[in-house]
Amino acid sequence: MKKIIVISLVLIFIILIALTLVLKPKAPPKAEISPEVPEITQPKVLYNLAGSIEKIEFLKDSLVLEATIIQIDETGQPIQKTEIRKVIVTPFTKFSHLTFVETEPNRRTPQEASITFKDLKTGDYIEVVSNQDISQAEEFEAIKIRVLPKSF
C-alpha cells in the first residue's frame, strides 16, 4: 500500500513538472536593432530663432538678427546656416536675461531676470520667440526676446 502511494506521488510530481515545462509561456521574439540612422527631418514651422544682434533701431522698435538656422542638406545631414532677419518689437514684447547661478558645488540653476528693450546691445546673443511661423519670414514680430549667456 505504501508502495502504491509513493509511486502515485512520484507520478503526480512528474506530471506536474511536465505540465509546467509544456505550458511555460514562450519569450517574445527579440526586436531587431537596425544599424540604420533614422532620417532627420526639418520642422515644417519655426517659432523661434537664436543669433547675434547686428543692429538695434530703437526709433523704429526693431533690431537686425544674424540668426543661426539648422537645415538639412541633400545628403540628409544637418548644416548650420546664418540668415539676416529683422525683428519687430511691439509694446507686448517681453524681455529677459538668462543667467546660470551656482547653487551648489557643480550645480548651476537657470535664473531669468526682466530687462527692457533699451538694455539690449549689439553683439548680444539672443533667442527671439514669435507667435507666427517665421521659417520663411525676413521680418517678424517678437513676443519674447531672451538674452542668452555668451557660453550658451
Secondary structure, DSSP 8 states (H G I E B T S, - for coil): -HHHHHHHHHHHHHHHHHHHHHS------------S-------S---EEEEEEEEEEGGGTEEEEEEEEEEE-TTS-EEEEEEEEEEEEEEEEEEEEEEEEEEETTEEEEEEEE--GGG--TT-EEEEE-SS--SS-SEEEEEEEEE--TT-
